[in-house]
Amino acid sequence: MADDKTKVGGQDRARINVNEDYEVRDWCKSLGVSEEELRKAVAEVGDQADKVREYLGKK
């Protein structure tokens, strides 16, 4: 099922969808990392934002 952009909040904010350009752009800005760093983090720990933040913090 496609990402429903009319339903935002809750779980949608807790996950990082690297297949959506706008999400990659927004998460990179929010986390202060490059697209490459974000994609690597998601590949390493999954798409949960809290785990990605934790991973990036340990770098």
N, C-alpha and C positions, 0 to 999 in steps of 0.2 A: 504494500500500500504506500502511496506517495506521502511525503511529508505535508501534513495539512497546516498551512501557514496561518489559518484562522484560529487554530487551537494552540495557543502558546501559554507558557507558564508551567509550574510544577515540574513534572518529569522532563519536559522539553528543555528546560534550562539546566537540568542536571546532566545532560548528555551532549557530546560534541559530535556533530555529523560532518565528517570531512568531505562528504560528497556534495555539500551545498556551499557554493562559493561565498555567499553572504555570511554563513556561520563561521567558515574558516577565517574570513576577514575580521569579523567581530571578535572571535576568540583570540586571534593573534594580537589584536589591539588591547583587549582586556588583560591578557596574560603577559604582554610585553615580549612576545617571542616572534620568530619568523615562521612562515608557513612550514618550512622544512622541520623546524624544531617541534612545532605542534603535531605534524603528521607522525614524526618519530615517536613522540610521547604517546600518542593514541595507539600506535602500533605496539608499543611496549606494554602499556597498562590497560588498554581498552578505552572506551568512549565516555566513561564516567568522569565528569568535570573535576570532582574532588580528588580522584586518583591521579588525574593529569596534573593538577596543581601541585600535589604532593611530589610527584615524580620530577616536575620542573624545579621545585624548591630544593631538591637534593642535588641538583647538578652543580 
